[in-house]
Each structure stands twice: as C-alpha cells, then as structure tokens.
Amino acid sequence: MKSYKDLDIYNLGLCLFYRTHKVSLQLPNYELYELGSQLRRSSDSVATNIVEGYGRRRYKQDFIKFLTYSHASNLETLCHLEKLVSLYPDLSSEMILLQNEYDQLGAKIFSFLRYVENNWNKFE
C-alpha cells in the first residue's frame, strides 16, 4: 500500500461523502445549516480521519485513534441520516440507501481497525 488512496475504506468513504453532500443540499433551507450541516461534516470526517490516520501510521496508537474517529464519525452520520429519514419522508429513499452503505462502511472500518491493531508492523 503506497497511499491512503489504496484503501477501500477511504474510497468508499469519499464516494459516500459526495453522495451525502448532494442529498443534504435537497433539504429545506432552514435545515441546510442545522442538521444538514452536521450531516455534511460528519460524513466528511469519515474519510478525512482515515487520511489523517494513514499520515500518522508510523505511530500505532495514532493510526488506531484516527481510525476510531473515522468509525465514530460513521456512526454519527448514521444517526443524522436516521433523524432525517423520519423528518423528511420525501427524501427518505436515498437516505435509507445511504444508511445501508454507511452500515457496510462502518463494518469495513472496524475490520480494518482490528487488522491494524494486529498487523501494525506491516504499515511501517
């Protein structure tokens, strides 16, 4: 692995961020800077923390810490999507699809986190 761009979790997270960002802009104006903004920030944080962790991979605990942050941001994103599905049923079909994909991404991030914990020396 030569770059964070080689990580499946990074590529999936970035792709989901773009889709989530686009969907969030369909929210009513009064929600764009409330729950919409929180959704955009948490979804962006999923991929961003993977990048920052990769940049600190020389230090095992830093790498693990930022992968943990990424996983937590993924969960936060799921929570925001859950609220939006209830509040805006007309947008719920795309948000439910995003929820399913963030669920899958969360599992992959968690698996990669465990892999790093057990195989850290391969990243030096």
SVG drawing of the C-alpha trace seen along z (x, -y; Angstrom):
<svg xmlns="http://www.w3.org/2000/svg" viewBox="-43 -29 51 38">
<polyline fill="none" stroke="black" stroke-width="0.4" points="0.0,0.0 1.6,-3.2 -1.1,-5.7 -4.3,-6.1 -5.9,-6.2 -5.2,-2.5 -7.6,-1.9 -11.0,-0.6 -12.4,-2.3 -11.1,-5.7 -12.5,-5.4 -15.9,-4.2 -16.0,-7.0 -15.2,-9.7 -17.8,-8.4 -20.4,-8.3 -19.4,-11.8 -20.1,-13.2 -23.5,-11.4 -24.4,-12.5 -23.4,-16.1 -25.6,-16.2 -28.6,-14.7 -28.2,-17.1 -28.5,-20.1 -32.0,-19.0 -33.1,-19.7 -35.3,-22.7 -33.4,-26.0 -34.0,-26.2 -32.4,-22.7 -29.3,-23.3 -27.4,-24.9 -28.7,-22.8 -29.0,-19.0 -27.8,-19.3 -24.5,-20.9 -24.0,-18.3 -24.6,-15.5 -22.1,-17.0 -19.4,-17.5 -19.7,-14.0 -19.7,-12.3 -16.7,-14.3 -14.9,-13.3 -15.2,-9.6 -12.8,-9.9 -10.7,-12.7 -9.8,-10.8 -8.7,-7.8 -6.3,-10.1 -5.0,-11.7 -4.6,-8.3 -2.7,-7.0 -0.5,-10.0 0.4,-9.1 0.7,-5.3 4.3,-5.4 2.8,-5.6 0.5,-2.7 -1.7,-4.4 -2.2,-7.5 -3.2,-5.3 -5.7,-3.4 -7.0,-6.6 -7.9,-8.2 -9.4,-5.0 -11.5,-5.0 -12.5,-8.6 -13.5,-7.6 -15.6,-4.8 -17.3,-7.2 -18.0,-9.7 -19.5,-7.0 -21.9,-6.2 -22.7,-9.9 -23.5,-10.1 -25.9,-7.1 -27.6,-8.8 -28.1,-12.0 -29.5,-10.0 -31.9,-8.2 -33.3,-11.5 -33.6,-12.9 -35.5,-9.8 -38.1,-10.4 -38.2,-14.2 -38.3,-14.3 -40.1,-11.2 -39.9,-12.6 -36.1,-12.3 -36.1,-9.0 -35.5,-6.6 -32.0,-8.0 -31.2,-8.4 -32.1,-4.8 -29.8,-3.7 -27.0,-5.8 -27.7,-4.3 -27.3,-0.8 -24.0,-1.8 -22.7,-3.6 -23.6,-0.4 -21.4,1.6 -18.6,-1.0 -18.7,-1.0 -18.1,2.7 -15.2,2.4 -13.6,-0.4 -14.0,1.7 -12.4,4.7 -9.5,2.6 -9.1,1.2 -8.7,4.7 -6.4,5.6 -4.1,2.6 -4.2,3.5 -2.9,7.0 -0.6,6.2 0.7,2.7 4.3,3.5 3.2,4.1 2.4,0.4 5.9,-1.0"/>
</svg>
